[in-house]
Amino acid sequence: MSPLPEAALVLLDGEPRPLVPGTTLAALLEAEGPPATAIATAVNGRFVPRTARAGLLLQPGDVVLRFQAIVGG
């Protein structure tokens, strides 16, 4: 009997989440909340602008971070 394949996962803020093929960063954020307009995001250590989230397909093993954007100086 061959072993079952491991589920495809991404890490969202350090917590594993299942990854359905074709999932974009925008779709993951919408499913998880908080409202995507209230946060900034990074995937694998690289900032992802809000305008690029819908076009970024997530891959198994990706590390997604949500954080509060800080403005000012």
N, C-alpha and C positions, 0 to 999 in steps of 0.2 A: 504494500500500500504506500503510495507516495504522500509526502507531507502536504498539507494544505498551504497554499500561498499566503504569505502575510498580507494583511490589508494595507493598502496604500494610505499613508498618513502624512500630515503636515503638523508642525508644532505651532500653535497659536498662543502666544504669550506663555510659552513653556509647557502647554498642555496639548497632548496629542488629540488630533481631530481626524476623522476619516476623510479621505479625499476621493471624490468621484471624478473620473477622467473628464477633462474639459472644464473643471471649475476655475473660475477667474477669482482674482483677489477681491473684486467688487462683490461677487456672489457670496464668497465666504464671509466677508464683513457684514453683508446684509443679513445673512442667516444667524450670525452670532451677536450682532449689536455691540456696543451702543451705536447710535446713528453715525454713519461713516463720515459725515461732515464735521463731527465734533472731535475727530482724532486725526493724527498723522500715522503713516504706516511705513514699515521697512520690511523687505523680504531679503533674507540672507545677508543682512547688514547694510543693504542699500535702500536709501529713501525712495519711496514710490509716490509720485505726485498723484493727487486725486484724479486728475485727468487721464492717468495711465492705468488706473486700477481695472477698468473693464476689459482692457486688452492684455492683461498679464495673466497667462495661464499658469496655474500652480502645478508644481511637480512633486512627486513623492519625496519626502525628506526636507522640503522647504521649511524654513524657519520664518514665521510671520510675527512681527511685533506691532502692537498698537500702542501709541503713546500720545500724551497731550502735547500739542504744539505749544511752544513758548515764544512769545513775541515781545519785542522790546530790546532795550540795550542799556 
